[in-house]
Amino acid sequence: MDWGGLGLKKKRFMLSLLAALGVVTAGCTQDASEQSVSDNPPATSQAAPTQQMNEGLIENRSVYDQDVDGSIIHLYVTVVNEENSKLETTTFTQLNLAPSGRNEKGEDLQAKVILQEGTAEGPAQGYFGFGDTRANGTIELRGESSRRAEQKSYKIRLFDSAGYWRDQRNINLSKHKSDMTRVRQKLSFDYFEQMPNMTSLRTQFVQVKIKDLTKKNPDRDFVDYGLFTQIEQPNKTFLQAHGLDRNGNLYKAIDFEFHRYEDQIKLATDPTYDKKAFEKILEIKGSENHEKLIAMLEDLHNPAINAQDFLDKHFDRENYYTWLASNLLMGNHDTAVHNFYLYSPSNSNKWYFLPWDYDSSWGFFEEELKRSPEKGLGPWQFGLSNYWVSNLHRRIFKDPENIKALNEKVEEVSKIITKEQTEKYLKSYYPIVSKYVLQQPDLYNLPLDVSYFHKEQALLSGEPERNKKRYYERQENPMPFFMGEPRKEGDKLVFSWDHSYDLQGDDLTYDFAVSYDPAFTKIHAQAKGLTGVEYAIKDPGKGRFFWRVIVRDSKGNTQTAFDRVEPEDAIYHGVKEFVLK
C-alpha cells in the first residue's frame, strides 16, 4: 500500500521557522563588482584533473594539505554602513534581532562588512583584508534552528572584487551552540578526509571578533564572539577544488524522500517549471539540467526495474554504502531526507552522496537528553530503520544482498573510525576548544553545566562502537511505517496504517490502541495481535483522542510508526492525534 498516494505525509522532524518579520533596511549601494558574488574558482588555484566517467568518486585531497587540525585562526569582521551602495543592507543589530534573519519576502537580511584575518592581537599585514577600508563582503545568519539562538552562526559572502579567502568566497562560521563538545562537526569531516569513495569539507577552528559601526553607539574595539568552526561550502568552486566536475549536477537535499515529485521536479525548460518550488525539495548548486535526476527518480519508481539493476545504473555502490556506514557509525540520525548533497559528473549516469552537517552526530542526542530528558529519539531512529522513510533506501534494503553489503562496509569503515584515532583527533583539538569554550563569551552560553564539557568529550571515542552494536541489534526489529487519518463509516471509525516490513521475513502482528492522552494512561479502545492493517471501533463521539499502532514480530521485537505528537511537555513517538467534532 502506498500511503503517499493517499496524501499521508511524514511529519517533518525539523523546527519550523516562524514567519519572517519585515525589517527596515539601512544603506544602499556600491559598485557592481563589489555587489556581485560569483562562484568562479580562484584564478591562482590549480584545477585538479576532472573526474572522468564511471571511475568512481576520486577526490583531490591536496586541498587539505594547508589545513592543520589542531590550529585556530583569527577573523576580524567590521560591520559598516556605506551610503553609496545599490546593495540592500541592514544594520547588524537588526540582522541579529530579526526572528529568522529574513525579511518579509523570505530573503536573508545582509549587513556589509570588512573581513580581515590576523593574529590574536588584531588584523595583521600579510593576512587577508589587511588595510581594507571599504566593505569587501556581506554577513548574514546561517542555519535554521540556530537563527533564534542567543549565539548566532554566520555566513560571510565575499564580493568578486575582494578575491578569495583560502580559495573560498562563501565563509560559513558555525557556532554549534548546542554541541557541548564543540568538535562533532570537525571530527566528522576530519574522518571523511580519510574515507575512500567519499569527499570531505575543509574545516577550521576560528576565533571571531566583530566591530559594529552600524549601531547608535559604534564599537571602538573588536568584540570577542568566541569560538566558531568554519566549514567549506559545497558549490561549483568546491567541485573544482576537490577535483570533481564543476559543470556536473549538485543538489542539496532540503526535504527529499526520493518521491518522483512531478509537480515540483521538472525540466528547467518546462513552461510550468518553478525553481522556488523545486528548491523546497532540492537546492540547485550545480547544473540546472535536471534530466538525469528525473530519469533516476522515474527508474526508482518503475517496478519493472529490479533494485540491483537500478542501483548499478544510477549509483556508485562503494560511495553509497560508505556514506551510509559512516552515518551509522558516527550516529548521525538526521540524514534520511536532508543534510546531504547529491552529485553527478557530466557524461555519467552515476549519483554520489556527499556529506554535509554532522553537528548532531557522535552522541549528540544522548547529550541533549541530559537537558531535555522528555524529548528523546524514537525507537526507529537508530540503525537502518532511520532511513526507511526514504523511497530509495527502502527499496534498496528490501534485498537481503544489499544488507549484507552494507554490513561488510560497516566493518570496513569501522577500521577507519576507531577509538584510538578519535582520541588522537580529540587530543589535537583540546588545547584550543577548552581554552575558548571555558571562557567568555562561550562559558555562560553552554547548553549544560560546564562540568559536562570534559564528560561529553570523554564519551566521543566510544560512540562508533556503541552505534555499531545498535545497528546490528536494530536489524532484528520490524521497520517503521506511516499511520493514516481515521475515517467515519456509518457509526464506525476506521483506522488504517501502512504495512511494516521485517528484514528476516518474520511474521508480523499489530497492537492497536486509542487513548484520551498521548501517554496512553487512559485507554478508550484497544486490540492486539491484528494481522491486517485496518481496524474499526464504534464512533467515540466528540473529543480529542490519540491513537497508536505497535508492530511485533514472531520473536517479540517491536517497532512504532514514524508519526509523533509534540505537546509542550514531551515528544510521544508512534502516536497520532485526531479530533472529532
C-alpha positions, 0 to 999 in steps of 0.5 A: 500500500502506498500511503503517499498516494493517499496524501499521508505525509511524514511529519517533518522532524525539523523546527519550523521557522516562524514567519519572517518579520519585515525589517527596515533596511539601512544603506544602499549601494556600491559598485557592481563588482563589489555587489556581485558574488560569483562562484568562479574558482580562484584564478591562482588555484590549480584545477585538479584533473576532472573526474572522468566517467564511471571511475568512481568518486576520486577526490583531490585531497591536496586541498587539505594539505594547508589545513592543520587540525589542531590550529585556530585562526583569527577573523576580524569582521567590521560591520559598516554602513556605506551610503553609496551602495545599490546593495540592500543592507541592514544594520547588524543589530537588526540582522541579529534581532530579526526572528529568522534573519529574513525579511518579509519576502523570505530573503536573508537580511545582509549587513556589509562588512570588512573581513580581515584575518590576523593574529590574536592581537588584531588584523595583521599585514600579510593576512587577508583584508589587511588595510581594507577600508571599504566593505569587501563582503556581506554577513548574514545568519546561517542555519535554521534552528540556530537563527533564534539562538542567543549565539548566532552562526554566520555566513560571510559572502565575499564580493568578486572584487575582494578575491578569495579567502583560502580559495573560498568566497562563501565563509560559513562560521558555525557556532554549534551552540548546542554541541557541548563538545564543540568538535562533532562537526570537525571530527566528522569531516576530519574522518571523511578526509580519510574515507575512500569513495567519499569527499570531505569539507575543509574545516577550521577552528576560528576565533571571531571578533566583530566591530559594529559601526552600524549601531547608535553607539559604534564599537571602538574595539573588536568584540570577542564572539568566541569560538566558531568552526568554519566549514567549506561550502559545497558549490561549483568552486568546491567541485573544482577544488576537490577535483570533481566536475564543476559543470556536473549536477549538485543538489542539496537535499532540503526535504527529499524522500526520493518521491518522483515529485512531478509537480515540483521536479521538472525540466528547467525548460518546462513552461510550468517549471518553478525553481522556488518550488523545486528548491523546497525539495532540492537546492540547485548548486550545480547544473540546472539540467535536471534530466538525469535526476528525473530519469533516476527518480522515474527508474526508482519508481518503475517496478519493472526495474529490479533494485540491483539493476537500478542501483548499478545504473544510477549509483556508485555502490562503494560511495553509497554504502560508505556514506551510509556506514559512516552515518551509522557509525558516527550516529548521525540520525538526521540524514534520511531526507536532508543534510546531504548533497547529491552529485553527478559528473557530466557524461555519467549516469552515476549519483554520489552522496556527499556529506554535509552537517554532522553537528548532531552526530557522535552522541549528540542526542544522548547529550541533549537528553541530559537537558531535555530528558522528555524529548528523546529519539524514537525507537526507529531512529537508530540503525537502518530503520532511520532511513526507511522513510526514504523511497530509495533506501527502502527499496534498496534494503528490501534485498537481503544482498544489499544488507549484507553489503552494507554490513561488510562496509560497516566493518570496513569503515569501522577500521577507519573510525576507531577509538584510538584515532578519535582520541588522537583527533580529540587530543589535537583539538583540546588545547584550543576548544577548552581554552575558548569554550571555558571562557567568555563569551562561550562559558555562560552560553553552554547548553549544560553545566560546564562540568559536562564539557570534559564528560561529553568529550570523554564519551566521543571515542566510544560512540562508533562502537556503541552505534555499531552494536545498535545497528546490528541489534536494530536489524532484528526489529520490524521497520517503521511505517506511516499511520493514516487519518481515521475515517467515519463509516456509518457509526464506525471509525476506521483506522488504517496504517501502512504495512511494516516490513521485517528484514528476516521475513518474520511474521508480523502482528499489530497492537492497536490502541486509542487513548484520551492522552498521548501517554496512553494512561487512559485507554478508550479502545484497544486490540492486539495481535491484528494481522491486517492493517485496518481496524474499526471501533464504534464512533467515540463521539466528540473529543480529542483522542490519540491513537497508536499502532505497535508492530511485533514480530514472531520473536517479540521485537517491536517497532512504532510508526514514524508519526509523533505528537509534540505537546509542550511537555514531551515528544510521544513517538508512534502516536497520532492525534485526531479530533472529532467534532 
